[in-house]
Amino acid sequence: MKDTHLDAALDDVTRAVEKGLAGYRPKPESEEVGLIRSVGEGIVWVEGLGGVKAEELLLFEDGIEGMVFDILPDRVGVVLFGPSEDLGAGMEVRRSGRILDFPVGPEFLGRVVNPLGQPMDGRGAVHSTERWPVMREAPRILDRAPVERPLETGLKVIDALIPIGRGQRELILGDRQTGKTAIALDTIINQHDKDVVCVYCAIGQRSSSIAKAVEALGRQDAMEHSVVVVVEGDDPPGLQYIAPYAATTLAEAFMEAGRDVLIVYDDLTRHALAYRQISLLLRRPPGREAFPGDIFYIHSRLLERSTHLRPEKGGGSLTALPIIETEAQNISAYIPTNLISITDGQIYLSPDLFQKGLMPAVDVGKSVSRVGGKAQFDAYRRVAGDLRLSYSQFQELESFARFGTRLEAGTRKALEHGRRVREVLKQGQFSPLSAGEQILVLFAVARGLLDAVPLERIAAAEKAILAGLAERMPDVEERVLASAKDDAFWTDLPKMMEETLLPFTGEHADAREPE
């Protein structure tokens, strides 16, 4: 039997609920707004943002953005990503509600962008739908795998004597104008057929220098596999500070997708100066050379993000080539010693070698790779195993021989051999060699086959060796890499090389260069 009293009660409740919903208006979400207390060069102090988070993005007038840097009980220190001239005390500041992030994805290949992901090449916006936090944590130790594969630079002196592995952090340091950027650009160019994505992060450089580097990459068809993240020297220090972290976030997206990635920071000296400027303006306690006490942490948290991931994590790798500038060859200064201790080795460029025209001006005695040797091709060890030691001994012997006029025959022979090793290690920019080509040339000089060739004809003899072997054995490079333990192959190789070198040695020497 139907209960009419219950139905009437339900109808009354329904009408009451509908009446209440009809008059309901949701309250607008509260928006936390602060006020600028004071403005400095690239920084501002803000008050009234009690719920703000560390590294949160804040919005100022005229579209200027900034990142929370210091959180104090009564105010917040913010670094600006835009000009501070138009800001003043009393202006409003709004929270964005999100931590500083950067767009990522394959859409960035071939593009030039700033640390906020905005295009700098005049080709329109980059359409990326995914954004990752800029200040990400480094991969866990258990997620990392050993360095097992080489990252080929195309430079004989590095690949043979100071090898770099995929997932390694190798520091490049030296005085101004010694060829640091040239080595980095050559390494990027050499990855065009290695399936390696390259990210070049230019920090605090002149716009002309950046344009020259981008033009060189484009001319060598390297932009197809590269991304350039640019912040110029006259940009706010806040942009210079976040630039390497933003570039690393972009590189990590490729790494976690299973790709091998190379990132170049050019250079971290300017990054450290930008961070020192920010810290001093925010009145953080200065330490050695006026740098704040956490400058070591700032760089270590950046470089620790470079690694080789385990296969379960995709198996990708991120290789870092940070660059720093020394003053008067002082590698024991604060920032150089910090980065030497953080990285897995260093390539030191000597201004003395540069002035002598010995380029790349790598000082083999002061350079070291603590990891890459484990990933080096076996054939390198066969031909260049003793080359590093003998070359260092030659340099010492050459310095000592300057004080004597009469030298023994054995000493003169060692000096002549060392000079040819040094000549072979010379290499012009934008002329990388494959691993097989390098091994063949180094084998020839290590076995003394070039000792009878005049120094001025060493370069021509190198080309003749490679051309002659390729003609007689089209697959010679593949056989070199695959025959590291094949004694018969290496026994027959000198005979073929000697025949190729006949026009350069002894009574058969021909004054004309081979075509």
Residue pairs with C-beta under 8 A, 6 or more apart in sequence:
31 94
31 95
32 48
32 49
32 50
32 51
32 52
32 94
32 95
33 48
33 92
33 93
33 94
34 46
34 47
34 48
34 49
34 52
34 76
34 92
34 93
34 94
34 95
35 46
35 47
35 48
35 89
35 90
35 91
35 92
35 93
36 44
36 45
36 46
36 60
36 87
36 88
36 89
36 90
36 91
36 92
36 93
37 44
37 45
37 46
37 47
37 75
37 89
38 44
38 45
38 89
39 45
39 84
39 87
39 88
39 89
40 84
40 281
41 84
41 237
41 277
41 281
42 79
42 80
42 84
42 236
42 237
42 238
42 277
42 278
42 281
43 69
43 77
43 78
43 79
43 80
43 84
43 238
43 278
43 281
43 282
44 60
44 66
44 77
44 78
44 80
44 84
44 87
44 93
45 75
45 76
45 77
45 78
46 58
46 75
46 76
46 77
46 78
46 93
47 74
47 75
47 76
48 93
49 58
49 76
49 93
49 95
51 95
52 58
52 68
52 71
52 76
52 95
53 68
53 99
54 68
54 71
55 67
55 68
55 69
55 99
55 100
55 134
55 135
56 67
56 68
56 95
56 96
56 97
56 98
56 99
56 100
57 65
57 66
57 67
57 96
57 98
57 99
57 100
58 65
58 66
58 67
58 68
58 78
58 93
58 94
58 95
58 96
59 65
59 93
59 94
59 95
59 96
60 66
60 80
60 82
60 87
60 91
60 93
61 86
61 87
61 91
61 92
62 82
62 86
63 82
64 80
64 81
64 82
64 83
64 86
64 87
65 80
65 81
65 82
65 96
65 116
66 78
66 79
66 80
66 81
66 82
66 238
67 78
67 79
67 81
67 100
67 238
67 242
68 76
68 77
68 78
69 77
69 78
69 79
69 278
69 282
70 76
70 77
70 282
70 284
71 77
77 282
78 93
79 236
79 237
79 238
79 241
79 278
80 87
80 236
80 238
81 115
81 116
81 236
81 238
81 239
81 242
82 236
83 236
84 236
99 133
99 134
99 135
100 133
100 134
100 135
100 242
101 131
101 132
101 133
101 134
101 249
102 115
102 116
102 117
102 131
102 132
102 133
102 134
102 246
102 249
102 250
103 117
103 126
103 128
103 130
103 131
104 128
104 130
104 131
104 132
104 249
104 250
104 252
104 253
105 128
105 129
105 130
105 253
106 254
107 126
107 127
107 128
108 126
108 128
108 227
108 250
109 197
109 224
109 225
109 226
109 227
110 223
110 224
110 226
110 227
111 119
111 121
111 123
111 126
111 227
111 228
112 119
112 120
112 121
112 214
112 228
112 230
113 119
113 120
113 121
113 126
113 227
113 228
113 229
113 230
114 120
114 229
114 230
114 231
114 235
114 239
115 229
115 231
115 239
115 242
115 243
115 246
115 247
116 239
116 246
117 126
117 128
117 246
118 125
119 125
119 126
120 230
121 214
130 253
132 249
132 252
132 253
133 249
134 242
134 245
134 246
134 249
135 245
136 248
136 249
136 252
136 305
138 301
138 304
138 305
138 307
139 305
139 307
139 309
139 313
142 310
143 309
143 310
143 313
144 167
144 307
144 308
144 309
144 310
145 167
145 308
145 309
145 310
145 311
145 315
146 308
146 374
147 165
147 166
147 167
147 168
147 308
147 371
147 372
147 374
147 375
148 165
148 166
148 308
148 374
148 375
149 165
149 166
149 260
149 317
149 375
150 159
150 163
150 164
150 165
150 166
150 372
150 375
150 376
150 377
150 435
151 164
151 165
151 166
151 168
151 187
151 196
151 260
151 262
151 319
151 372
152 159
152 190
152 191
152 194
152 434
152 435
153 159
153 164
153 183
153 186
153 187
153 190
153 432
154 186
154 187
154 189
154 190
154 432
154 433
154 434
155 183
155 186
155 187
155 360
155 427
155 432
155 433
156 424
156 425
156 427
156 433
156 438
156 441
156 442
157 360
157 362
157 364
157 425
157 427
158 164
158 183
158 347
158 360
158 362
159 376
159 380
159 435
159 438
160 380
160 383
160 384
160 387
160 438
160 439
160 442
161 362
161 364
161 367
161 384
161 387
161 388
161 391
162 170
162 345
162 347
162 362
162 364
162 367
162 368
162 369
162 372
163 369
163 372
163 373
163 375
163 376
163 380
164 170
164 319
164 321
164 345
164 369
164 372
165 308
165 319
165 371
165 372
165 374
165 375
165 376
166 196
166 260
166 308
166 317
166 319
166 375
167 306
167 307
167 308
167 317
167 318
167 319
168 306
168 319
168 320
168 344
168 345
168 369
168 371
168 372
169 303
169 306
169 319
169 320
169 322
169 342
169 343
169 344
170 319
170 320
170 321
170 343
170 344
170 345
170 346
170 347
170 369
170 372
171 321
171 322
171 323
171 324
171 339
171 340
171 343
171 345
171 346
171 347
172 180
172 183
172 184
172 321
172 322
172 323
172 324
172 346
172 347
172 349
173 180
173 323
173 324
173 325
173 326
173 331
173 336
173 339
173 340
173 346
173 347
173 348
173 349
174 180
174 325
174 326
174 348
174 349
174 350
174 351
174 361
175 325
175 326
175 327
175 328
175 329
175 349
175 351
176 325
177 351
177 354
178 349
178 350
178 351
178 354
178 361
179 349
179 354
179 359
179 360
179 361
179 429
180 266
180 267
180 323
180 325
180 349
181 209
181 213
181 266
181 323
182 359
182 360
182 429
183 347
183 349
183 360
184 200
184 264
184 266
184 321
184 323
185 200
185 213
185 216
185 217
185 429
185 430
186 429
186 430
186 432
187 262
187 264
187 321
188 198
188 200
188 217
188 222
188 226
188 262
188 264
189 217
189 220
189 222
189 430
189 432
190 432
191 198
191 222
191 225
191 262
192 220
192 221
192 222
192 224
192 225
194 260
195 259
195 260
196 225
196 259
196 260
196 261
196 262
197 225
197 226
197 227
197 251
197 254
197 259
197 260
197 261
197 262
198 222
198 225
198 226
198 227
198 261
198 262
198 263
198 264
199 226
199 227
199 228
199 229
199 247
199 248
199 250
199 251
199 261
199 262
199 263
199 264
200 213
200 217
200 226
200 227
200 228
200 229
200 263
200 264
200 266
201 228
201 229
201 243
201 244
201 247
201 263
201 264
201 265
201 266
202 209
202 210
202 213
202 228
202 229
202 230
202 231
202 266
203 231
203 240
203 243
203 244
203 265
203 266
203 267
203 268
203 270
203 271
203 274
204 231
204 232
204 233
204 235
204 240
204 267
204 270
204 271
204 273
204 274
205 232
205 233
205 266
205 270
206 232
206 233
207 232
210 228
210 230
210 232
213 228
214 223
214 228
216 430
217 223
217 226
217 228
220 430
227 247
227 250
229 243
229 246
229 247
229 250
231 239
231 240
231 243
233 270
237 274
237 275
237 277
237 278
238 278
240 270
240 271
240 274
241 271
241 274
241 275
241 278
243 271
244 265
244 268
244 271
244 302
245 302
247 263
247 265
248 263
248 302
248 305
248 306
248 318
251 261
251 263
251 318
252 261
252 305
252 318
254 261
254 316
255 261
255 309
255 314
255 316
255 317
255 318
256 309
256 313
256 314
256 316
257 314
257 316
258 314
258 315
258 316
259 316
260 316
260 317
260 319
261 316
261 317
261 318
261 319
262 319
262 321
263 306
263 318
263 319
263 320
263 321
264 320
264 321
264 322
264 323
265 271
265 302
265 320
265 321
265 322
265 323
266 323
267 322
267 323
267 324
267 325
268 299
268 322
268 323
268 324
268 335
268 339
269 324
269 325
269 335
271 299
272 291
272 295
272 298
272 299
272 335
275 291
275 292
275 295
275 298
276 290
276 291
276 292
276 295
279 286
279 291
279 292
280 286
280 290
284 292
285 292
285 293
286 292
287 293
287 295
288 334
289 333
289 334
291 334
291 335
295 334
295 335
295 338
296 338
296 342
299 338
299 339
299 342
300 342
303 320
303 322
303 339
303 342
303 343
304 342
305 318
306 318
306 319
306 320
307 317
307 318
308 315
308 316
308 317
308 318
309 315
309 316
309 317
320 343
322 339
322 343
324 335
324 336
324 339
326 333
326 336
327 333
329 350
329 351
330 336
331 337
331 340
331 348
331 366
340 346
344 369
344 370
344 371
344 372
345 367
345 368
345 369
345 370
345 371
345 372
346 366
346 367
346 368
347 362
347 367
348 362
348 363
348 366
348 367
349 360
349 361
349 362
349 363
350 361
350 362
350 363
350 366
351 361
353 359
353 361
353 362
353 363
354 361
357 426
358 422
358 425
358 426
359 426
359 427
359 428
359 429
360 427
362 425
364 388
364 391
364 392
364 395
365 392
365 395
377 435
377 439
377 481
377 484
378 484
378 485
379 435
379 439
379 480
379 481
379 483
379 484
380 435
380 438
380 439
380 442
381 484
382 443
382 484
382 490
383 439
383 442
383 443
383 446
384 439
384 442
384 446
386 446
387 421
387 442
387 446
390 418
390 421
391 418
391 421
391 422
391 425
393 414
393 418
394 414
394 415
394 417
394 418
394 419
394 421
394 422
395 418
397 411
397 414
397 415
397 418
398 415
398 418
401 407
401 411
401 415
407 415
413 451
416 451
417 448
417 451
419 455
420 445
420 450
420 451
420 453
420 455
420 458
421 445
421 446
423 455
423 458
423 459
424 441
424 442
424 445
424 450
424 458
424 462
426 459
427 433
433 441
434 477
435 477
435 481
436 476
436 477
436 478
436 480
436 481
437 466
437 477
439 480
439 481
440 465
440 466
440 469
440 476
440 477
440 480
440 493
441 462
441 465
441 466
443 490
443 493
443 497
444 450
444 462
444 465
444 497
444 501
447 494
449 494
449 497
449 498
449 501
450 458
450 461
450 501
452 501
452 504
452 505
452 506
453 461
453 501
453 504
453 505
454 504
454 509
457 504
457 513
460 504
460 513
460 514
461 501
461 504
463 514
464 500
464 501
464 503
464 504
464 514
465 497
465 500
465 501
467 500
467 514
468 496
468 497
468 499
468 500
469 476
469 496
469 497
469 500
470 476
470 477
472 496
473 479
473 496
479 489
483 489
483 490
502 508
503 509
503 510
503 514
504 510
